[in-house]
Amino acid sequence: MVRAFIGLGSNLGDRQALLEEALRRLDADPSVTVKAVSVFRETEPVGVVDQPRFLNAAAAVETTLEPRELLDRLLAVELALGRDRSGERWGPRTVDLDLLLFGDLVVDEPGLTVPHPRLHERRFVLEPLLELDPALALPDGRLLGDLLGTGEPGS
């Protein structure tokens, strides 16, 4: 089993219900166990700012999957919950599930970068991760708590 961290976000529809359903669907997968979920936080959008506010959280999971397989599961849950990836990047979405960390692995391949490439820049990611594990570090040893001062607010 590997411990991984998933970022969750939504700014369309019943945001909390969508995020809770995404967590239920992940936990229903026999190869993924949701171990903990942070508090849901309302945040301002980043990138495309003319859109509804986000509800964001993070989840700690244990999985027997490889990183690409877990990402495929996340994308399948997004699709099942109405995520349309044909729109504007960083635009409105029913649900957004990001693979933030996967154990101590570093992965850089087409369509999959772990740790998430913007994790260290975003307060809306760092705060819920630190809530789940205050001693959490990146694979390079940098503590996420030390990065929090450099994060930008918003979603």
Steps between C-alpha positions, in 0.01 A plus 500: 500500500617850415374818662397760244336840526220622275391861452127556457322803360163603364335827402188389313179345630472370854874520564505319834273219381718452191820482704343261749380279215848503346641382833233227527581375151874493571447318828272246328792395279654189661851627421450842665416577864423857603675538836436868581344810347580861587243765575335640188615858431339764284766666284537757226572375148854524360584550134152569368364723775160577346328185623329372818698439818639153558453251778835325554630221720764227507474131572758251621454160339672165511520312174644193335487676162792645309494880451365485143227256605395727786493800266280299262259428789490871589424596140225236481335640814522853356335385178225312687424817697465717192849646455539644153867543408425662163457845656742768606802391705450597864139579415185395687461130578266266682788311656878509477710218646877547497763246596719716724743253658556128462719370781854623441482448124593761243328442167545711188337350195245621245177583680632419848730703723537410867536691723239720338698774323316794662447346844763720666347822358144458621377571850171321422703180455762547772261583784283188469806278451656636817172449683522131406871468584682797660839332438436427131799550270562491128716215368795744492467548877347849502233527768165619373464721806810691388340556159176641635636852525568499125159367396253723323144525630210373299416194298 
